Amino acid sequence: MIRSDEQPAEQFAAWAQQREAARLGMWLFLASEVMMFGSLIMVAWFYRIEHADGVAEAVAGLHYGLATANTFMLLSSSLLMSLALIASEQMFSQPRPLLRVRRCLLGSAVLGLLFLTCKGIEYTLEYREGLLPGFSADSPLYLPSARLFMNLYFIATALHGVHVLVAVGLVLWLWARLKHLAPHQARTRIEMTTLYWHLVDAIWIVLFATLYLVGR
Amino acid sequence: MNNAQALKIYAVLLVLLLIEVLAAAFSWPYRNGLIMSVAAGQFALLLLFYLGVYRHKGWVQLFGWVYLCWMLVMVVFILGELQTR
């Protein structure tokens, strides 16, 4: 059962003030994430400009069908997170929106796990084909710049995968703990987790186009 | 944002995904520019509607613009480097 007697943390006068502080902190964090992934994307574009042939060779070997499925799953999970946030905003006006919020959170987590599974399958295929850096002495990639691009591809997608894993962990934790949180607390945490999830999705959208599609 | 608006945004995001995949698969003319434009459109839709830049004020809006401007800085830097080589 949701407890309604919870107070904001002692340094805040009201829940609205606490939520605004949490929002500011989260956006600062998200800005730092954008800077990090933005730099990786910029490096990818420099490779493309400097070594167009090598990058084209590397991109041709990537499994863009699996990546497309992954994009679809992340977009769908973002929709579910948005629906969870909308439902959480009705916690005060409607009697039992909690079930709907939990269903949406669970759906997002499942899609996030499917994304990671697909990514694992993709890495396995690339490992067998000798495309992953450091795992094959006789890589089928002829040009050194193609292997360089594969290094970047692996770093960028693995780093993104870690972010998805963290997002799934946060959502599953929220899903399990939601009943024990006060409505204001629950709303704030759902909003922060949703912001993080959407950013992970937005970063993938740019990575997908930059790594898999351009120059195919 | 309500449920119907969230679904509309989702539908547009899927249509844009379809366009970029088709452009890559069937070698449409100017496909590279088109793919990146579509990806930028998806990013902007997520930023404005799902991340909620359009409905927030103050710090949130400021950081929303920082995101967009950072993308712009990257584009200007890459194109500038290319042109001045």
Boltz contact constraints between the chains, C-beta under 6 A:
constraints:
  - contact:
      token1: [A, 24]
      token2: [B, 59]
      max_distance: 6.0
  - contact:
      token1: [A, 27]
      token2: [B, 60]
      max_distance: 6.0
  - contact:
      token1: [A, 27]
      token2: [B, 63]
      max_distance: 6.0
  - contact:
      token1: [A, 31]
      token2: [B, 63]
      max_distance: 6.0
  - contact:
      token1: [A, 31]
      token2: [B, 66]
      max_distance: 6.0
  - contact:
      token1: [A, 34]
      token2: [B, 67]
      max_distance: 6.0
  - contact:
      token1: [A, 34]
      token2: [B, 70]
      max_distance: 6.0
  - contact:
      token1: [A, 38]
      token2: [B, 70]
      max_distance: 6.0
  - contact:
      token1: [A, 38]
      token2: [B, 74]
      max_distance: 6.0
  - contact:
      token1: [A, 42]
      token2: [B, 74]
      max_distance: 6.0
  - contact:
      token1: [A, 45]
      token2: [B, 78]
      max_distance: 6.0
  - contact:
      token1: [A, 49]
      token2: [B, 82]
      max_distance: 6.0
  - contact:
      token1: [A, 68]
      token2: [B, 21]
      max_distance: 6.0
  - contact:
      token1: [A, 71]
      token2: [B, 17]
      max_distance: 6.0
  - contact:
      token1: [A, 75]
      token2: [B, 13]
      max_distance: 6.0
  - contact:
      token1: [A, 78]
      token2: [B, 50]
      max_distance: 6.0
  - contact:
      token1: [A, 79]
      token2: [B, 10]
      max_distance: 6.0
  - contact:
      token1: [A, 82]
      token2: [B, 6]
      max_distance: 6.0
  - contact:
      token1: [A, 82]
      token2: [B, 50]
      max_distance: 6.0
  - contact:
      token1: [A, 86]
      token2: [B, 3]
      max_distance: 6.0
  - contact:
      token1: [A, 198]
      token2: [B, 46]
      max_distance: 6.0
  - contact:
      token1: [A, 198]
      token2: [B, 50]
      max_distance: 6.0
  - contact:
      token1: [A, 198]
      token2: [B, 51]
      max_distance: 6.0
  - contact:
      token1: [A, 202]
      token2: [B, 43]
      max_distance: 6.0
  - contact:
      token1: [A, 202]
      token2: [B, 46]
      max_distance: 6.0
  - contact:
      token1: [A, 205]
      token2: [B, 39]
      max_distance: 6.0
  - contact:
      token1: [A, 205]
      token2: [B, 42]
      max_distance: 6.0
  - contact:
      token1: [A, 205]
      token2: [B, 43]
      max_distance: 6.0
  - contact:
      token1: [A, 206]
      token2: [B, 39]
      max_distance: 6.0
  - contact:
      token1: [A, 206]
      token2: [B, 43]
      max_distance: 6.0
  - contact:
      token1: [A, 209]
      token2: [B, 35]
      max_distance: 6.0
  - contact:
      token1: [A, 209]
      token2: [B, 36]
      max_distance: 6.0
  - contact:
      token1: [A, 209]
      token2: [B, 39]
      max_distance: 6.0
  - contact:
      token1: [A, 213]
      token2: [B, 20]
      max_distance: 6.0
  - contact:
      token1: [A, 213]
      token2: [B, 24]
      max_distance: 6.0
  - contact:
      token1: [A, 213]
      token2: [B, 35]
      max_distance: 6.0
  - contact:
      token1: [A, 214]
      token2: [B, 32]
      max_distance: 6.0
  - contact:
      token1: [A, 214]
      token2: [B, 35]
      max_distance: 6.0
  - contact:
      token1: [A, 216]
      token2: [B, 24]
      max_distance: 6.0
